[in-house]
Amino acid sequence: MTAPATVVHAASPEAAADSTLAPACVALSASWRYTFVANDCSTTHTVRVVYGDGTEVPCREVAPGATATFPGYGTSGNTVEGVALCGEAGAA
């Protein structure tokens, strides 16, 4: 598995209105096939990847030091916009 190299926290306006962005210690690395989300925080976070076309994916719990794998952006022009928290205090 490759280490996440890209930190993306921006999200589309619609996604930002519906969720709370993950903290800076949660990083992602996106490719057409997989998106890896690494938790470099000291606490566990439940996260989901936000896609430009609104694709919904299940939330995943990521422990400190762990990495979760999500679908990539594919070959049809979709984008990975960021990582959002779900099911946590302050999250939608």
C-alpha contacts under 8 A as a table, 3 or more apart, distances in Angstrom:
res1	aa1	res2	aa2	distance
3	A	29	S	7.68
3	A	36	F	7.92
3	A	38	A	7.93
4	P	7	V	7.75
4	P	27	A	6.46
4	P	28	L	5.38
4	P	29	S	4.49
4	P	36	F	6.29
4	P	37	V	6.95
4	P	38	A	6.54
5	A	27	A	7.78
5	A	28	L	7.02
5	A	29	S	5.51
6	T	27	A	6.71
6	T	28	L	5.67
6	T	29	S	4.94
6	T	30	A	7.57
7	V	24	A	7.82
7	V	26	V	7.81
7	V	27	A	4.76
7	V	28	L	5.37
7	V	29	S	6.97
8	V	27	A	6.76
8	V	28	L	6.36
8	V	81	E	7.05
8	V	82	G	5.15
8	V	83	V	7.29
9	H	21	L	6.53
9	H	22	A	7.02
9	H	24	A	7.38
9	H	81	E	7.29
9	H	82	G	4.69
9	H	83	V	6.10
10	A	21	L	7.83
10	A	81	E	5.91
10	A	82	G	5.36
11	A	14	E	7.99
11	A	15	A	5.96
11	A	16	A	5.71
11	A	21	L	7.73
11	A	50	V	6.84
11	A	81	E	4.78
11	A	82	G	5.29
11	A	83	V	7.74
12	S	15	A	5.19
12	S	16	A	6.03
12	S	52	G	6.87
12	S	81	E	6.51
13	P	16	A	5.08
13	P	17	A	6.16
14	E	17	A	5.25
14	E	18	D	6.55
15	A	18	D	5.18
15	A	19	S	6.18
15	A	50	V	6.92
16	A	19	S	5.40
16	A	20	T	6.56
16	A	21	L	7.10
18	D	92	A	6.15
19	S	84	A	6.14
19	S	85	L	6.72
19	S	86	C	7.19
19	S	91	A	5.74
19	S	92	A	4.78
20	T	84	A	5.52
20	T	85	L	5.50
20	T	86	C	7.55
20	T	90	G	7.09
20	T	91	A	4.99
20	T	92	A	6.53
21	L	82	G	7.59
21	L	83	V	6.04
21	L	84	A	4.30
21	L	85	L	5.87
22	A	25	C	7.98
22	A	26	V	6.23
22	A	47	V	7.33
22	A	83	V	5.63
22	A	84	A	4.97
22	A	85	L	5.27
23	P	26	V	5.76
24	A	27	A	6.88
25	C	39	N	6.37
25	C	40	D	5.09
25	C	41	C	5.16
26	V	37	V	6.85
26	V	38	A	5.70
26	V	39	N	4.66
26	V	40	D	5.88
26	V	41	C	6.70
26	V	83	V	7.86
27	A	37	V	5.66
27	A	38	A	5.27
27	A	39	N	6.64
27	A	40	D	7.60
28	L	35	T	6.75
28	L	36	F	5.42
28	L	37	V	4.36
28	L	38	A	6.17
28	L	82	G	7.74
28	L	83	V	7.52
29	S	35	T	5.61
29	S	36	F	5.21
29	S	37	V	6.66
30	A	34	Y	6.20
30	A	35	T	4.22
30	A	36	F	6.42
30	A	72	G	6.05
30	A	73	Y	7.27
30	A	80	V	6.87
31	S	34	Y	5.51
31	S	35	T	6.03
31	S	72	G	5.41
31	S	73	Y	6.43
31	S	74	G	7.85
32	W	35	T	8.00
32	W	72	G	4.71
32	W	73	Y	4.74
32	W	74	G	4.41
32	W	75	T	6.23
33	R	71	P	6.21
33	R	72	G	4.29
33	R	73	Y	6.64
33	R	74	G	5.93
34	Y	69	T	6.57
34	Y	70	F	5.83
34	Y	71	P	4.70
34	Y	72	G	3.81
34	Y	73	Y	7.43
35	T	69	T	5.81
35	T	70	F	4.98
35	T	71	P	5.64
35	T	72	G	4.78
35	T	73	Y	7.73
36	F	67	T	6.45
36	F	68	A	5.77
36	F	69	T	4.71
36	F	70	F	6.24
37	V	67	T	5.42
37	V	68	A	5.24
37	V	69	T	6.44
37	V	70	F	7.68
37	V	83	V	7.95
38	A	62	V	7.56
38	A	65	G	6.98
38	A	66	A	5.90
38	A	67	T	4.23
38	A	68	A	6.53
39	N	44	T	7.59
39	N	45	H	7.52
39	N	62	V	6.28
39	N	63	A	6.59
39	N	64	P	5.32
39	N	65	G	5.47
39	N	66	A	5.74
39	N	67	T	6.31
40	D	64	P	5.81
40	D	65	G	5.33
40	D	66	A	7.70
41	C	44	T	7.38
41	C	64	P	5.60
41	C	65	G	7.35
42	S	64	P	5.53
43	T	63	A	6.77
43	T	64	P	5.62
44	T	61	E	6.92
44	T	62	V	5.67
44	T	63	A	4.30
44	T	64	P	5.51
45	H	61	E	5.76
45	H	62	V	5.48
45	H	63	A	6.60
45	H	85	L	7.07
45	H	88	E	7.68
46	T	59	C	6.23
46	T	60	R	5.35
46	T	61	E	4.10
46	T	62	V	6.04
46	T	85	L	5.83
46	T	86	C	5.65
46	T	87	G	6.67
46	T	88	E	7.12
47	V	59	C	5.25
47	V	60	R	5.43
47	V	61	E	6.35
47	V	62	V	7.35
47	V	83	V	6.55
47	V	84	A	5.55
47	V	85	L	4.49
47	V	86	C	5.54
48	R	57	V	6.61
48	R	58	P	6.53
48	R	59	C	4.68
48	R	60	R	6.38
48	R	83	V	5.79
48	R	84	A	5.45
48	R	85	L	6.47
48	R	86	C	6.96
49	V	57	V	7.05
49	V	70	F	7.24
49	V	80	V	7.12
49	V	81	E	7.60
49	V	82	G	5.99
49	V	83	V	4.66
49	V	84	A	6.29
50	V	54	G	7.13
50	V	55	T	7.49
50	V	56	E	7.66
50	V	80	V	6.07
50	V	81	E	5.36
50	V	82	G	5.29
50	V	83	V	5.80
50	V	84	A	6.68
51	Y	54	G	5.35
51	Y	55	T	5.68
51	Y	56	E	7.73
51	Y	73	Y	7.43
51	Y	78	N	6.95
51	Y	79	T	5.61
51	Y	80	V	4.60
51	Y	81	E	5.37
51	Y	82	G	7.41
52	G	55	T	7.53
52	G	78	N	5.87
52	G	79	T	4.93
52	G	80	V	6.05
52	G	81	E	5.86
53	D	78	N	6.01
53	D	79	T	7.30
57	V	70	F	7.92
59	C	86	C	6.66
60	R	68	A	7.18
61	E	68	A	7.99
62	V	66	A	5.92
62	V	67	T	6.47
62	V	68	A	6.32
63	A	66	A	5.33
63	A	67	T	7.92
71	P	74	G	7.95
72	G	80	V	7.59
73	Y	76	S	7.95
73	Y	77	G	7.47
73	Y	78	N	5.23
73	Y	79	T	5.30
73	Y	80	V	6.00
74	G	77	G	7.07
74	G	78	N	6.44
75	T	78	N	7.35
85	L	88	E	6.71
85	L	91	A	5.84
85	L	92	A	7.76
86	C	91	A	5.52
86	C	92	A	6.18
87	G	91	A	6.11
87	G	92	A	6.86
88	E	91	A	5.22
88	E	92	A	7.84
